[in-house]
């Protein structure tokens, strides 16, 4: 048996009306993904499109968010340059989380066992104090427990335990996160 993409059909997946999605894409390209320095404008526009943002959320230039109405961020939070939140499913980010430059939260994938390459989605949850390192990828259905860290360039598919640092592809626990009061 071979993959036959002519049978691919994800018509069941309806994340919003075509008008809403089109308006968001245009707004996102012009104002959210742009290189202007105004985080408050990005936050305001995301809220206008249904994102649930509270507290102080810093959103750096170049951020891409697929569907704001599937995003929840509790501030304070830091979303770094060129972060991509490809939220085909819900993404929940708790307070005091940091997504470093180029990090990707990926809520969709395809069923490699299916000849039709069916779309699969899964939510992502980042609990309080999580740090996702630069150029790291968090895969669908992953949960990052309180104060866990995903090191630079790592790929997580699953769960990170609280106060634990993960590294590699696939990401594995390498040590405990010890906190100091500086």
C-alpha positions in Angstrom: 0.0 0.0 0.0 1.1 3.5 -0.8 0.1 7.0 0.4 -2.4 8.5 -2.1 -2.8 12.2 -1.4 -5.6 12.5 -3.9 -7.9 11.0 -1.2 -6.8 13.6 1.4 -9.8 15.3 2.9 -9.9 17.4 6.0 -13.2 19.1 5.2 -14.4 18.0 8.7 -11.9 20.5 10.2 -13.6 23.9 10.5 -11.7 26.2 12.8 -13.9 29.2 12.0 -15.8 30.9 9.2 -13.9 31.7 6.0 -14.6 35.4 6.5 -13.2 35.4 10.0 -10.1 33.4 9.0 -9.5 35.7 6.0 -9.8 38.8 8.1 -7.4 37.4 10.7 -4.8 36.4 8.1 -4.8 39.9 6.6 -4.6 41.5 10.0 -1.9 39.2 11.1 0.3 39.8 8.1 -0.1 43.6 8.4 0.1 44.1 12.1 1.0 41.0 14.1 3.8 39.3 12.1 5.3 42.7 11.2 8.5 44.1 12.6 6.9 47.1 14.3 7.9 47.4 18.0 4.4 47.8 19.5 3.5 44.7 21.6 0.4 46.3 22.9 -1.0 46.5 19.3 -0.4 42.8 18.8 -2.1 42.0 22.1 -5.1 44.2 21.3 -5.6 42.7 17.9 -5.4 39.2 19.2 -8.1 40.0 21.8 -10.3 41.5 19.0 -10.1 38.1 17.3 -11.0 36.1 20.4 -7.7 35.3 22.1 -8.1 35.2 25.9 -5.1 37.2 27.1 -4.8 38.5 30.7 -2.2 40.4 32.6 0.9 41.7 30.9 1.8 39.8 27.7 4.9 40.9 25.8 4.7 39.8 22.2 7.8 40.5 20.1 8.0 41.2 16.3 7.4 38.3 13.8 5.0 36.3 16.0 2.7 34.0 14.0 -0.6 32.7 15.4 -2.8 30.5 13.3 -6.2 31.0 15.1 -6.3 33.5 18.0 -9.7 32.2 19.1 -8.0 29.0 20.1 -5.3 30.8 22.3 -5.3 31.5 26.0 -2.3 33.3 27.7 -2.2 34.4 31.3 0.3 37.2 32.0 2.9 38.0 32.8 4.2 36.1 29.7 6.9 36.6 27.1 6.5 35.6 23.5 9.8 36.1 21.6 10.6 37.0 18.1 9.4 34.7 15.3 7.5 32.4 17.6 5.0 30.3 15.7 1.9 29.1 17.5 0.3 26.8 14.9 -2.8 26.2 17.0 -5.1 24.0 15.0 -6.3 23.0 18.5 -6.3 24.9 21.8 -3.1 26.3 23.3 -3.1 27.3 27.0 -0.2 29.3 28.3 -0.1 30.0 32.1 1.5 32.9 33.9 5.2 33.5 33.9 5.9 31.4 30.7 8.5 32.3 28.2 8.6 31.2 24.5 12.0 32.1 23.2 12.9 33.2 19.6 11.7 30.9 16.9 10.0 28.4 19.2 7.1 26.5 17.6 3.9 25.2 19.3 2.5 22.7 16.7 -1.0 21.4 17.3 -1.4 19.5 14.1 0.1 16.5 12.3 -0.9 13.8 9.9 -1.7 10.1 10.5 1.3 8.4 8.8 -0.5 5.0 9.0 -3.4 6.2 6.9 -3.1 6.0 3.1 -5.1 9.3 3.1 -2.7 11.1 5.4 -5.6 12.2 7.7 -5.2 15.4 9.8 -4.7 14.8 13.5 -4.8 17.6 16.1 -4.1 17.9 19.8 -4.1 20.7 22.4 -0.9 22.0 24.0 -0.8 23.1 27.7 2.1 25.1 29.3 1.7 25.3 33.0 3.1 28.2 35.1 6.7 29.2 34.8 7.5 27.0 31.7 10.3 28.1 29.4 10.4 26.9 25.8 13.9 27.5 24.4 14.8 29.1 21.1 14.1 27.1 18.0 12.4 24.3 20.0 9.2 22.5 18.9 6.3 21.4 21.1 4.2 18.8 19.3 0.4 18.1 19.4 -1.0 16.8 22.7 2.0 17.9 24.8 1.8 19.1 28.4 4.7 21.1 30.0 4.3 20.9 33.7 5.0 23.7 36.1 8.5 25.4 35.7 9.8 22.8 33.3 12.3 23.9 30.6 12.7 22.7 27.0 16.3 23.5 26.0 17.3 25.2 22.7 16.5 23.3 19.6 14.8 20.4 21.3 11.6 18.6 20.2 8.9 17.6 22.7 6.2 15.1 22.0 4.5 14.2 25.3 4.9 15.5 28.8 7.6 17.4 30.7 7.6 16.9 34.5 7.6 19.9 36.9 10.9 21.6 37.6 12.7 19.4 35.1 15.0 20.4 32.2 14.6 18.5 28.9 16.9 18.4 25.9 17.3 16.8 22.5 15.2 15.1 19.8 13.3 13.5 21.2 13.5 15.6 24.4 14.6 13.7 27.5 15.0 14.8 31.1 18.6 15.8 31.8 18.4 17.4 35.3 16.2 19.1 37.8 15.6 22.8 37.6 16.8 24.4 40.7 15.5 27.9 41.5 17.5 30.6 43.4 16.3 33.9 44.7 18.7 36.3 43.0 
